[in-house]
Amino acid sequence: MLNSLKFFFHQSGEIHQNNTDDLHLLSGLMLETANIDGHVDQLEVDKISKVLIDIFHEEPSAVEAELKKCLEELEEHKSFHSFTSQINQSFSNEKKIILLEILWEIILVDGELHDFESNLMRRLAGLLYISDVQCGNAKKRALKKSQLTK
């Protein structure tokens, strides 16, 4: 599955390797999502870093620098609309579903699923024009990957 995601993002050309705007956008969205429960732990940061490097083909040094920058800016809450409007302009529907699945994985990496995390994902799905069914299926795939049984 991971190899097919890598191939999908690499082949489509919609995510440009080393594009700092995309890296900032994705890092910011992923960290804001991880922070919805009030804190970002190292497991979440590690998962975000791995996804950005392995799936989005970003340079490790650039990922580390961008995550550090975004972690410092976490107190300045950003509107999810600003993230999602840019994603809607450049991502296909299929990529947005994969992104939702990745966001679910990030939320689930700490082994807990809070109601406000589920609520956030439903809101993000709406802002990304992804149906509840598609969001639910992405959640199921992420749950299966994380082996979280709730």
C-alpha positions as CSV (number, residue, x, y, z in Angstrom):
1,M,0.0,0.0,0.0
2,L,2.8,2.4,0.9
3,N,4.6,1.8,-2.4
4,S,1.4,2.4,-4.3
5,L,0.9,5.7,-2.5
6,K,4.5,6.7,-3.2
7,F,4.0,5.8,-6.9
8,F,0.6,7.7,-7.1
9,F,2.0,10.9,-5.6
10,H,5.2,10.7,-7.6
11,Q,3.6,10.0,-11.0
12,S,0.8,12.5,-10.9
13,G,3.0,15.6,-10.7
14,E,0.5,17.4,-8.6
15,I,2.8,17.3,-5.6
16,H,6.2,18.7,-6.6
17,Q,9.2,17.4,-4.9
18,N,11.0,20.0,-2.8
19,N,8.2,22.5,-3.2
20,T,8.4,24.6,-0.1
21,D,4.9,25.9,-0.4
22,D,3.5,22.3,-0.5
23,L,5.8,21.3,2.4
24,H,4.6,24.2,4.5
25,L,1.0,23.6,3.6
26,L,1.2,19.8,4.4
27,S,3.3,20.3,7.5
28,G,1.0,22.9,8.9
29,L,-2.2,21.0,8.2
30,M,-0.7,17.8,9.7
31,L,0.6,19.5,12.8
32,E,-2.6,21.4,13.4
33,T,-4.5,18.1,13.1
34,A,-2.2,16.4,15.5
35,N,-2.6,19.4,17.9
36,I,-6.4,19.3,18.0
37,D,-6.2,17.3,21.3
38,G,-4.1,20.1,22.8
39,H,-0.7,18.6,22.4
40,V,1.6,17.1,19.8
41,D,3.7,14.2,21.0
42,Q,6.9,12.8,19.4
43,L,5.0,9.8,17.9
44,E,2.9,12.2,15.9
45,V,5.8,14.3,14.8
46,D,7.7,11.2,13.7
47,K,4.7,9.9,11.8
48,I,4.3,13.3,10.0
49,S,8.0,13.4,9.2
50,K,7.9,9.8,7.8
51,V,4.8,10.6,5.6
52,L,6.3,13.8,4.2
53,I,9.6,12.0,3.3
54,D,8.2,8.7,2.1
55,I,5.0,9.6,0.5
56,F,5.4,13.2,-0.6
57,H,9.1,12.8,-1.5
58,E,10.4,15.7,0.5
59,E,14.0,16.1,1.5
60,P,14.6,15.0,5.2
61,S,16.5,18.2,6.1
62,A,13.7,20.4,4.6
63,V,11.1,18.3,6.5
64,E,13.0,18.7,9.8
65,A,13.4,22.4,9.3
66,E,9.7,23.0,8.3
67,L,8.4,20.9,11.1
68,K,10.5,22.8,13.6
69,K,9.2,26.1,12.2
70,C,5.5,24.9,12.2
71,L,5.9,23.6,15.8
72,E,7.0,27.0,16.9
73,E,4.0,28.6,15.1
74,L,1.4,26.2,16.6
75,E,0.2,28.7,19.2
76,E,-0.8,30.9,16.3
77,H,-3.9,28.8,15.4
78,K,-4.5,28.9,11.7
79,S,-7.8,28.4,9.9
80,F,-8.3,25.0,8.4
81,H,-10.0,26.8,5.6
82,S,-6.8,28.4,4.5
83,F,-5.2,24.9,4.3
84,T,-8.1,23.2,2.6
85,S,-8.7,25.9,0.0
86,Q,-5.2,25.5,-1.3
87,I,-5.5,21.7,-1.2
88,N,-8.8,21.9,-3.2
89,Q,-7.0,23.9,-5.9
90,S,-4.2,21.4,-6.4
91,F,-5.3,18.0,-5.2
92,S,-7.5,15.5,-7.1
93,N,-10.4,14.0,-5.2
94,E,-8.4,10.7,-4.9
95,K,-5.4,12.5,-3.4
96,K,-7.7,14.3,-0.9
97,I,-9.0,11.0,0.3
98,I,-5.5,9.6,0.7
99,L,-4.6,12.8,2.6
100,L,-7.6,12.3,4.9
101,E,-6.4,8.7,5.6
102,I,-3.0,10.0,6.4
103,L,-4.5,12.6,8.8
104,W,-6.5,9.8,10.5
105,E,-3.3,7.8,10.9
106,I,-1.6,10.8,12.5
107,I,-4.6,11.3,14.9
108,L,-4.5,7.6,15.8
109,V,-0.8,7.2,16.3
110,D,-1.1,8.1,20.0
111,G,-3.5,5.2,20.5
112,E,-6.4,7.4,21.5
113,L,-9.3,8.8,19.5
114,H,-11.2,11.7,21.1
115,D,-14.5,13.0,20.0
116,F,-13.1,16.4,19.0
117,E,-10.6,14.6,16.7
118,S,-13.4,12.8,15.0
119,N,-15.3,16.0,14.7
120,L,-12.3,17.7,13.2
121,M,-11.9,15.0,10.6
122,R,-15.6,15.4,9.6
123,R,-15.1,19.1,9.3
124,L,-12.0,18.7,7.2
125,A,-13.8,16.2,5.0
126,G,-16.5,18.7,4.4
127,L,-14.0,21.5,3.6
128,L,-12.3,19.1,1.2
129,Y,-15.6,18.1,-0.4
130,I,-15.2,14.5,0.6
131,S,-18.3,12.5,1.5
132,D,-18.9,11.1,5.0
133,V,-18.8,7.6,3.5
134,Q,-15.4,8.3,2.0
135,C,-14.1,9.8,5.2
136,G,-15.4,6.9,7.2
137,N,-13.7,4.4,4.8
138,A,-10.4,6.4,5.2
139,K,-10.8,6.1,9.0
140,K,-11.4,2.3,8.8
141,R,-8.3,1.9,6.7
142,A,-6.3,4.0,9.1
143,L,-7.7,2.1,12.1
144,K,-6.8,-1.2,10.4
145,K,-3.2,0.1,9.9
146,S,-2.8,1.3,13.4
147,Q,-4.4,-1.8,14.9
148,L,-6.4,0.4,17.2
149,T,-9.5,-1.4,18.3
150,K,-12.0,1.1,19.6
